[in-house]
Every structure is written in C-alpha cells, then in structure tokens.
Amino acid sequence: MAVTNRLTCYSDPADHYCHRVRLVLAEKGVNVEIVEVEAGRCPPKLAEANPYGTVPTLVDRDLALYESSVVMEYLDERYPHPPLLPVYPVARANSRLLMHRIQRDWCSLVDRILDSRSKEADKAQARKELRESLTGVSPLFADKPFFLSEELSLVDCCLLPVLWRLPLLGIELPRPAKPLLDYMERQFAREAFRASLSSVERDMR
Ligand SMILES: N[C@@H](CCC(=O)N[C@@H](CS)C(=O)NCC(=O)O)C(=O)O
C-alpha cells in the first residue's frame, strides 16, 4: 500500500517566503511532501486549498494554511521541538515585532529587486538601501550565535532566506559587516539549513 504524506507544502523553489517555511520544516525534521510550484502557476489542488493561489501553502489533512508567518507559527505549535519562539510573552512579542520589521524593512526591498516589473533605477535604489541597512545593523550580530538570541528562532528563519539570496540580488556586503558575514557563514553551514534548500537555491551560491 502506498504511504501518503499527511503534510503537503506547496512551494516555489526560488521564493524566499517559501524558503522560510521549508527552513522551519527542516529545523523540526518534519516529514513533508514538498510540491514544487513554478512562479505564476497554480495547480488545481493548490487552488482548492488556497483561494489566493499563493505559495507557500501548507495542507495538513483538512487544514489549509497560507501566509508564511501564519504557516511558520502553526508549525511551531504543531511540532514543538525545537521551539522556535521564546516561552515568555514579552520575548515572544519582541520576536514577532522583529519578524514584522524584517518584512517591512528588508523583504519589501528584496521583492522590489526581484520584481520583473520594477524599473532598473528603482531596483538599484532598493539594492543600495538593503546593503546599507544590513551593514548598519551588523553589530547586532556580534554577541549572540543567532539574531539577538542564544537559540535559533523564527526571526532567523525569516532572515536567512534573504541573506542566502544576496548574490542573486547583486549585493555584496562590505568588510565592516563582518559580524553579519560570520553569522551567515555559521548558519549556512548548519545541516537543517542545507536540508531546507531546493536545487534552485543550492545554485544561488
Ligand atoms: N506575504 C505572503 C507572500 C506570498 C506570495 O505573495 N507568494 C507569491 C510568490 S512570492 C505567490 O504565490 N504569487 C502567486 C500569485 O500571487 O498568484 C507570504 O508571506 O506568504
């Protein structure tokens, strides 16, 4: 009898929002069927699960979830080990705020750079802003192994897919960003991070 996976993740192999979710799945060692969906395509089963047809979309039996932050938090509660949010409310709220800021300040710039409809001048401006902003916050990575934390968290899972894409985005961080560059080297070497990569992403570096 064929064994079917209970959990299915519809994922664009090149997309950083999908990469976040794949990273959480890999960190937790969850057995999942990854269904690769090309950008702009929406297979019928995805359309059935998600009225917006967007990826990432996670299907767990009768439950269909979309929006990467919703999916990541569900996975963290459904598969509690290792926990990817702190236990205490103040620390949890701070982590969520950091995720929000990563979205507003950095992911929006990544999306502008990767959007084929963006004008070249706009892309160049977004590249400059992202490079300068990441370089500016680099000292925050000096003291702790993870982003402002002793443990890996959902905050890192949002940030690492962006940092992995810096060469693709045409961004090279300067030497003064050494604490951030060291963080990247440490995180990219982790087994779960390697396991989270699609073949398209492996070729990005
Ligand atoms: N804010 C969403 C972004 C999801 C999203 O917009 N995904 C895009 C790929 S980056 C998509 O599925 N686009 C297909 C479409 O909108 O039809 C998240 O965090 O999950």
The ligand as a MOL file (V3000), in Angstrom:
LIG
                    3D

  0  0  0     0  0            999 V3000
M  V30 BEGIN CTAB
M  V30 COUNTS 20 19 0 0 0
M  V30 BEGIN ATOM
M  V30 1 N 3.0550 37.5480 2.1680 0
M  V30 2 C 2.9630 36.2400 1.5780 0
M  V30 3 C 3.6420 36.2330 0.2580 0
M  V30 4 C 3.1610 35.0870 -0.5470 0
M  V30 5 C 3.2310 35.4230 -2.0000 0
M  V30 6 O 2.8690 36.5200 -2.4430 0
M  V30 7 N 3.6960 34.4760 -2.7700 0
M  V30 8 C 3.8740 34.7440 -4.1690 0
M  V30 9 C 5.2480 34.2930 -4.5400 0
M  V30 10 S 6.3750 35.4210 -3.7780 0
M  V30 11 C 2.8470 33.9730 -4.9600 0
M  V30 12 O 2.4380 32.8960 -4.5970 0
M  V30 13 N 2.4160 34.5820 -6.0650 0
M  V30 14 C 1.4870 33.9390 -6.9330 0
M  V30 15 C 0.2350 34.7490 -7.0530 0
M  V30 16 O 0.1040 35.7640 -6.3440 0
M  V30 17 O -0.5880 34.3310 -7.8510 0
M  V30 18 C 3.6400 35.1990 2.4940 0
M  V30 19 O 4.3980 35.6030 3.3680 0
M  V30 20 O 3.3630 34.0010 2.3470 0
M  V30 END ATOM
M  V30 BEGIN BOND
M  V30 1 1 1 2
M  V30 2 1 2 3
M  V30 3 1 2 18
M  V30 4 1 3 4
M  V30 5 1 4 5
M  V30 6 2 5 6
M  V30 7 1 5 7
M  V30 8 1 7 8
M  V30 9 1 8 9
M  V30 10 1 8 11
M  V30 11 1 9 10
M  V30 12 2 11 12
M  V30 13 1 11 13
M  V30 14 1 13 14
M  V30 15 1 14 15
M  V30 16 2 15 16
M  V30 17 1 15 17
M  V30 18 2 18 19
M  V30 19 1 18 20
M  V30 END BOND
M  V30 END CTAB
M  END
